[in-house]
Amino acid sequence: MRTVAIAFAVILVFLLGVGLASILTSGSGSPSPTPIASQPSAAASPPASAPPSVVASEPASPSETPAASPSASASASGVPSATVMFRSLALDATTVAGGNPRYISFTTDGPGSVQIKLASVTTGQVTHMCLRLGSKDLLCTDKANTSMTGTTKQQHGSWRLSLQGKGTDTPVVDVTITFKALSPKVTITHARFDGTSNGPYNGIIVAFATRADGQARLDAQWGGHPFLYEVDLFNETTPADSVTLGNQGPATGTTNPFLVKPAQTYRLVLQNIETGFGATDMTASVSWP
């Protein structure tokens, strides 16, 4: 009987030890979530089939601290997103004298994020692209195809995207911008209006999706020389609603309001219909409901 009691005690101690060890192991075996860095790690590269993506937040700065406001989620949820694409935008080389970056400026309403997607139309050509909030560059990349995201806590953020060919490259690109705005508007600076003799550098093609009915508007200026020009607003959802304003001018600028319908995709084209006489700098703004 004594031998049996001793054996039973040994088995009981063993079972208690195993149970306690199991409880400790289950408590420490699940690792805590790993924080996501605001900048991608150099060691971690995306698959070759997908363009790289970068994320940045606005730098901490007392001068850019937003005023007291409701929670970010509540503020952001009340502001709809707008999407715009600059199609077949030809860029200057960095190394060419007189070459300029194309600057695309816009304003966001409410805290949230800005998404940029760059796609090169010309094979093997690299774009130097930087996204700026206020007076600070959040991030820059040298890629042919890429995407980036910037975030802000500001109630009203002033953004600028710059694009220029890397080195001697002169890429033609499609660039898409998605941002939160109550009344979306984009302005491109140092676009070109060179005429039919230099087609890739002749005017702009801007596509946008409307969220409500109202008025879309084009405002453009191209320096001191008057040209004949054409403006087209193609409705890619309802082609019958497209508008062509041919043989306009001669003038050094244009202002064109258009009535647009909700939930439609439009493509706005502005081009110089004369031969031109060389590089002609142009600034243009496009707004839509």
C-alpha positions as a Python dict, from the first residue, in 0.01 Angstrom:
ca = {
    (1, 'M'): (0, 0, 0),
    (2, 'R'): (281, 240, 79),
    (3, 'T'): (441, 171, -258),
    (4, 'V'): (112, 242, -437),
    (5, 'A'): (66, 574, -247),
    (6, 'I'): (414, 690, -340),
    (7, 'A'): (357, 606, -706),
    (8, 'F'): (23, 795, -705),
    (9, 'A'): (191, 1105, -551),
    (10, 'V'): (464, 1104, -818),
    (11, 'I'): (204, 1085, -1097),
    (12, 'L'): (1, 1371, -942),
    (13, 'V'): (306, 1600, -917),
    (14, 'F'): (396, 1524, -1280),
    (15, 'L'): (46, 1609, -1405),
    (16, 'L'): (37, 1939, -1212),
    (17, 'G'): (376, 2036, -1354),
    (18, 'V'): (266, 1967, -1709),
    (19, 'G'): (-54, 2170, -1664),
    (20, 'L'): (129, 2474, -1525),
    (21, 'A'): (387, 2462, -1800),
    (22, 'S'): (106, 2450, -2057),
    (23, 'I'): (-56, 2766, -1911),
    (24, 'L'): (272, 2966, -1921),
    (25, 'T'): (346, 2854, -2272),
    (26, 'S'): (4, 2959, -2400),
    (27, 'G'): (47, 3303, -2244),
    (28, 'S'): (384, 3378, -2405),
    (29, 'G'): (357, 3189, -2731),
    (30, 'S'): (149, 3454, -2920),
    (31, 'P'): (384, 3740, -3020),
    (32, 'S'): (261, 4097, -2986),
    (33, 'P'): (176, 4280, -3313),
    (34, 'T'): (476, 4438, -3489),
    (35, 'P'): (435, 4813, -3552),
    (36, 'I'): (430, 4919, -3918),
    (37, 'A'): (707, 5164, -3999),
    (38, 'S'): (618, 5487, -4178),
    (39, 'Q'): (902, 5428, -4425),
    (40, 'P'): (964, 5093, -4602),
    (41, 'S'): (1262, 4887, -4494),
    (42, 'A'): (1543, 4874, -4747),
    (43, 'A'): (1581, 4502, -4685),
    (44, 'A'): (1217, 4425, -4760),
    (45, 'S'): (1152, 4458, -5134),
    (46, 'P'): (812, 4394, -5295),
    (47, 'P'): (759, 4120, -5552),
    (48, 'A'): (883, 4202, -5901),
    (49, 'S'): (529, 4176, -6040),
    (50, 'A'): (398, 4461, -5824),
    (51, 'P'): (522, 4823, -5829),
    (52, 'P'): (684, 4934, -5502),
    (53, 'S'): (475, 5138, -5264),
    (54, 'V'): (590, 5391, -5007),
    (55, 'V'): (405, 5550, -4718),
    (56, 'A'): (485, 5866, -4527),
    (57, 'S'): (320, 6084, -4267),
    (58, 'E'): (359, 6455, -4225),
    (59, 'P'): (662, 6549, -4011),
    (60, 'A'): (591, 6677, -3663),
    (61, 'S'): (610, 7054, -3662),
    (62, 'P'): (453, 7305, -3421),
    (63, 'S'): (378, 7537, -3714),
    (64, 'E'): (171, 7266, -3885),
    (65, 'T'): (-25, 7146, -3583),
    (66, 'P'): (-396, 7165, -3669),
    (67, 'A'): (-639, 7355, -3451),
    (68, 'A'): (-864, 7168, -3211),
    (69, 'S'): (-1122, 6970, -3405),
    (70, 'P'): (-1350, 6665, -3378),
    (71, 'S'): (-1190, 6324, -3397),
    (72, 'A'): (-994, 6246, -3712),
    (73, 'S'): (-1221, 5960, -3809),
    (74, 'A'): (-1535, 6171, -3780),
    (75, 'S'): (-1382, 6460, -3975),
    (76, 'A'): (-1238, 6241, -4247),
    (77, 'S'): (-1557, 6036, -4295),
    (78, 'G'): (-1755, 6346, -4390),
    (79, 'V'): (-1524, 6443, -4678),
    (80, 'P'): (-1558, 6249, -5005),
    (81, 'S'): (-1259, 6135, -5209),
    (82, 'A'): (-1179, 6280, -5551),
    (83, 'T'): (-970, 6112, -5821),
    (84, 'V'): (-790, 6279, -6111),
    (85, 'M'): (-543, 6150, -6371),
    (86, 'F'): (-297, 6340, -6588),
    (87, 'R'): (-259, 6124, -6898),
    (88, 'S'): (44, 6107, -7130),
    (89, 'L'): (224, 6384, -6944),
    (90, 'A'): (568, 6439, -7099),
    (91, 'L'): (843, 6533, -6854),
    (92, 'D'): (1167, 6728, -6892),
    (93, 'A'): (1505, 6570, -6821),
    (94, 'T'): (1681, 6687, -6506),
    (95, 'T'): (2009, 6740, -6691),
    (96, 'V'): (1870, 6956, -6974),
    (97, 'A'): (1922, 7332, -6942),
    (98, 'G'): (1588, 7506, -6904),
    (99, 'G'): (1408, 7187, -6805),
    (100, 'N'): (1150, 7218, -6528),
    (101, 'P'): (967, 6972, -6306),
    (102, 'R'): (592, 6952, -6354),
    (103, 'Y'): (428, 7066, -6031),
    (104, 'I'): (75, 6945, -5953),
    (105, 'S'): (-81, 7126, -5656),
    (106, 'F'): (-404, 7052, -5469),
    (107, 'T'): (-567, 7101, -5128),
    (108, 'T'): (-718, 6837, -4898),
    (109, 'D'): (-1002, 6885, -4649),
    (110, 'G'): (-993, 6695, -4322),
    (111, 'P'): (-742, 6442, -4190),
    (112, 'G'): (-673, 6149, -4417),
    (113, 'S'): (-443, 6018, -4685),
    (114, 'V'): (-337, 6104, -5038),
    (115, 'Q'): (-267, 5822, -5284),
    (116, 'I'): (-41, 5867, -5585),
    (117, 'K'): (6, 5615, -5866),
    (118, 'L'): (271, 5663, -6135),
    (119, 'A'): (276, 5457, -6455),
    (120, 'S'): (535, 5513, -6727),
    (121, 'V'): (409, 5511, -7085),
    (122, 'T'): (766, 5497, -7219),
    (123, 'T'): (965, 5182, -7142),
    (124, 'G'): (1281, 5213, -6933),
    (125, 'Q'): (1233, 5580, -6845),
    (126, 'V'): (1261, 5679, -6478),
    (127, 'T'): (1074, 5962, -6305),
    (128, 'H'): (1204, 6155, -6005),
    (129, 'M'): (884, 6216, -5804),
    (130, 'C'): (842, 6397, -5471),
    (131, 'L'): (530, 6450, -5259),
    (132, 'R'): (529, 6765, -5046),
    (133, 'L'): (292, 6878, -4770),
    (134, 'G'): (321, 7246, -4686),
    (135, 'S'): (691, 7331, -4705),
    (136, 'K'): (827, 6981, -4637),
    (137, 'D'): (889, 6690, -4874),
    (138, 'L'): (736, 6378, -4720),
    (139, 'L'): (908, 6139, -4960),
    (140, 'C'): (1077, 6112, -5300),
    (141, 'T'): (1127, 5817, -5535),
    (142, 'D'): (1315, 5741, -5857),
    (143, 'K'): (1099, 5483, -6035),
    (144, 'A'): (933, 5412, -6368),
    (145, 'N'): (621, 5270, -6203),
    (146, 'T'): (536, 5318, -5837),
    (147, 'S'): (277, 5429, -5584),
    (148, 'M'): (301, 5636, -5268),
    (149, 'T'): (74, 5743, -4984),
    (150, 'G'): (98, 6052, -4767),
    (151, 'T'): (-112, 6114, -4457),
    (152, 'T'): (-206, 6427, -4268),
    (153, 'K'): (-396, 6530, -3954),
    (154, 'Q'): (-454, 6883, -4083),
    (155, 'Q'): (-802, 7015, -4154),
    (156, 'H'): (-671, 7179, -4473),
    (157, 'G'): (-348, 7053, -4629),
    (158, 'S'): (-161, 7214, -4919),
    (159, 'W'): (9, 6945, -5130),
    (160, 'R'): (249, 6952, -5422),
    (161, 'L'): (359, 6663, -5640),
    (162, 'S'): (671, 6721, -5850),
    (163, 'L'): (767, 6509, -6151),
    (164, 'Q'): (1079, 6524, -6366),
    (165, 'G'): (1284, 6280, -6570),
    (166, 'K'): (1574, 6120, -6383),
    (167, 'G'): (1904, 6233, -6533),
    (168, 'T'): (1870, 6236, -6912),
    (169, 'D'): (1537, 6048, -6914),
    (170, 'T'): (1231, 6221, -7062),
    (171, 'P'): (946, 5988, -6963),
    (172, 'V'): (585, 6018, -7067),
    (173, 'V'): (370, 5917, -6770),
    (174, 'D'): (18, 5867, -6642),
    (175, 'V'): (-16, 5994, -6286),
    (176, 'T'): (-329, 5938, -6074),
    (177, 'I'): (-406, 6132, -5755),
    (178, 'T'): (-678, 6043, -5504),
    (179, 'F'): (-746, 6289, -5222),
    (180, 'K'): (-1025, 6406, -4991),
    (181, 'A'): (-1173, 6739, -5097),
    (182, 'L'): (-1509, 6912, -5075),
    (183, 'S'): (-1443, 7108, -5397),
    (184, 'P'): (-1159, 6931, -5580),
    (185, 'K'): (-917, 7134, -5789),
    (186, 'V'): (-571, 7063, -5929),
    (187, 'T'): (-320, 7308, -6076),
    (188, 'I'): (-30, 7206, -6297),
    (189, 'T'): (266, 7445, -6327),
    (190, 'H'): (538, 7429, -6596),
    (191, 'A'): (321, 7227, -6831),
    (192, 'R'): (401, 7284, -7198),
    (193, 'F'): (201, 7432, -7486),
    (194, 'D'): (458, 7387, -7764),
    (195, 'G'): (228, 7329, -8061),
    (196, 'T'): (174, 7050, -8311),
    (197, 'S'): (545, 7034, -8401),
    (198, 'N'): (619, 6890, -8055),
    (199, 'G'): (314, 6675, -7983),
    (200, 'P'): (412, 6511, -7651),
    (201, 'Y'): (475, 6858, -7504),
    (202, 'N'): (159, 7018, -7637),
    (203, 'G'): (-109, 7083, -7376),
    (204, 'I'): (-269, 6858, -7113),
    (205, 'I'): (-507, 6562, -7088),
    (206, 'V'): (-688, 6545, -6752),
    (207, 'A'): (-941, 6275, -6659),
    (208, 'F'): (-1168, 6302, -6356),
    (209, 'A'): (-1479, 6139, -6209),
    (210, 'T'): (-1767, 6361, -6099),
    (211, 'R'): (-1948, 6307, -5769),
    (212, 'A'): (-2237, 6548, -5825),
    (213, 'D'): (-2389, 6761, -6099),
    (214, 'G'): (-2250, 7110, -6133),
    (215, 'Q'): (-1973, 7287, -6318),
    (216, 'A'): (-1629, 7172, -6424),
    (217, 'R'): (-1386, 7450, -6511),
    (218, 'L'): (-1061, 7495, -6699),
    (219, 'D'): (-838, 7800, -6649),
    (220, 'A'): (-506, 7815, -6838),
    (221, 'Q'): (-241, 8071, -6929),
    (222, 'W'): (54, 8015, -7165),
    (223, 'G'): (262, 8329, -7174),
    (224, 'G'): (277, 8633, -7397),
    (225, 'H'): (228, 8475, -7742),
    (226, 'P'): (-130, 8426, -7865),
    (227, 'F'): (-213, 8088, -8022),
    (228, 'L'): (-511, 7920, -8179),
    (229, 'Y'): (-620, 7633, -7956),
    (230, 'E'): (-884, 7365, -7899),
    (231, 'V'): (-1061, 7244, -7585),
    (232, 'D'): (-1245, 6910, -7571),
    (233, 'L'): (-1448, 6765, -7286),
    (234, 'F'): (-1513, 6399, -7364),
    (235, 'N'): (-1773, 6220, -7152),
    (236, 'E'): (-1633, 5868, -7139),
    (237, 'T'): (-1947, 5739, -6962),
    (238, 'T'): (-2199, 5902, -7198),
    (239, 'P'): (-2010, 5991, -7521),
    (240, 'A'): (-2309, 6177, -7667),
    (241, 'D'): (-2259, 6446, -7401),
    (242, 'S'): (-1905, 6530, -7519),
    (243, 'V'): (-1822, 6890, -7616),
    (244, 'T'): (-1560, 7023, -7861),
    (245, 'L'): (-1455, 7387, -7878),
    (246, 'G'): (-1241, 7396, -8192),
    (247, 'N'): (-1042, 7679, -8350),
    (248, 'Q'): (-1048, 7904, -8044),
    (249, 'G'): (-840, 8221, -8009),
    (250, 'P'): (-582, 8335, -8087),
    (251, 'A'): (-524, 8407, -7720),
    (252, 'T'): (-269, 8375, -7440),
    (253, 'G'): (-508, 8192, -7212),
    (254, 'T'): (-853, 8043, -7176),
    (255, 'T'): (-1135, 8002, -6924),
    (256, 'N'): (-1397, 7737, -6998),
    (257, 'P'): (-1685, 7633, -6770),
    (258, 'F'): (-1874, 7312, -6853),
    (259, 'L'): (-2194, 7168, -6706),
    (260, 'V'): (-2132, 6809, -6597),
    (261, 'K'): (-2345, 6524, -6462),
    (262, 'P'): (-2289, 6314, -6150),
    (263, 'A'): (-2115, 5975, -6153),
    (264, 'Q'): (-1957, 6031, -6494),
    (265, 'T'): (-1595, 6007, -6612),
    (266, 'Y'): (-1470, 6299, -6820),
    (267, 'R'): (-1150, 6357, -7018),
    (268, 'L'): (-1050, 6720, -7067),
    (269, 'V'): (-804, 6801, -7347),
    (270, 'L'): (-637, 7137, -7409),
    (271, 'Q'): (-402, 7168, -7707),
    (272, 'N'): (-228, 7428, -7919),
    (273, 'I'): (-342, 7378, -8281),
    (274, 'E'): (-64, 7589, -8432),
    (275, 'T'): (285, 7468, -8516),
    (276, 'G'): (436, 7664, -8226),
    (277, 'F'): (784, 7811, -8198),
    (278, 'G'): (955, 7615, -7919),
    (279, 'A'): (911, 7557, -7549),
    (280, 'T'): (606, 7745, -7421),
    (281, 'D'): (539, 7733, -7046),
    (282, 'M'): (179, 7688, -6932),
    (283, 'T'): (-9, 7690, -6602),
    (284, 'A'): (-352, 7529, -6593),
    (285, 'S'): (-617, 7458, -6327),
    (286, 'V'): (-902, 7208, -6349),
    (287, 'S'): (-1189, 7186, -6098),
    (288, 'W'): (-1499, 6966, -6088),
    (289, 'P'): (-1791, 6883, -5854),
}
